[in-house]
Amino acid sequence: MSGSPSSAESLVRLVDALEDSAEGYVTLPDIEAAFGAPVSQFIDDALLLVDYRTRLDGTSVTLCRLNRRHPLVAELTSW
């Protein structure tokens, strides 16, 4: 994993909390704003999964979630 273990662990906990409290999907910009930094390295490392969608109004949105099969995510979450 290219990110430091502590930042990866922080991100997993953050995204887990965001997913728990979200009324709907969590977007990539939501996660990056909460994390305070780009998370592309964690997408590259398969810690996060993304899904590109189109809203009903035609605008693009990138959804983001934890990869629950990733060993670090499984270790840090009880999902």
C-alpha positions in Angstrom: 0.0 0.0 0.0 1.5 3.3 -1.0 0.0 5.4 1.8 1.3 5.2 5.3 -0.5 2.7 7.5 -1.7 5.3 9.9 -3.2 7.4 7.1 -4.8 4.3 5.6 -6.2 3.3 9.0 -7.6 6.9 9.5 -9.2 6.8 6.1 -10.9 3.5 6.8 -12.3 4.7 10.1 -13.4 8.0 8.5 -15.1 6.3 5.5 -16.7 3.7 7.7 -18.2 6.5 9.9 -19.4 8.4 6.8 -21.0 5.3 5.4 -22.8 4.6 8.7 -24.2 8.2 9.0 -25.0 8.8 5.3 -28.6 8.9 4.3 -27.6 7.8 0.8 -24.4 7.3 -1.1 -21.1 8.8 -0.2 -19.3 10.7 -3.0 -15.6 10.9 -3.7 -15.7 14.7 -3.0 -17.4 14.1 0.3 -14.6 11.7 1.4 -11.8 13.9 0.1 -13.2 16.9 1.9 -13.5 15.0 5.2 -10.1 13.4 4.8 -8.5 16.8 3.8 -6.5 15.3 0.9 -6.9 13.4 -2.3 -7.5 9.7 -1.9 -6.4 8.5 -5.3 -3.6 6.4 -3.9 -6.1 4.5 -1.8 -8.3 3.9 -4.8 -5.2 2.6 -6.7 -4.5 0.3 -3.7 -8.1 -1.1 -3.8 -8.8 0.2 -0.3 -11.6 2.3 -1.8 -13.9 1.4 -4.7 -15.5 4.0 -7.0 -18.5 3.9 -9.2 -19.2 6.5 -11.8 -22.8 7.4 -12.2 -25.1 10.0 -13.9 -27.7 11.8 -11.8 -31.2 12.2 -13.1 -30.4 15.8 -14.1 -27.5 14.5 -16.3 -24.6 15.6 -14.1 -21.9 13.1 -13.3 -21.2 11.9 -9.8 -18.5 9.6 -8.5 -19.6 7.4 -5.6 -17.0 6.0 -3.3 -17.0 3.2 -0.6 -14.8 1.0 1.3 -13.7 -2.3 -0.3 -15.0 -4.6 2.5 -12.9 -7.5 1.1 -9.6 -5.5 1.6 -7.7 -7.1 4.5 -7.2 -3.7 6.3 -10.8 -2.8 6.0 -11.9 -6.2 7.3 -9.5 -5.9 10.2 -10.7 -2.4 11.2 -14.5 -2.7 10.7 -17.1 -5.0 12.0 -19.1 -5.1 8.9 
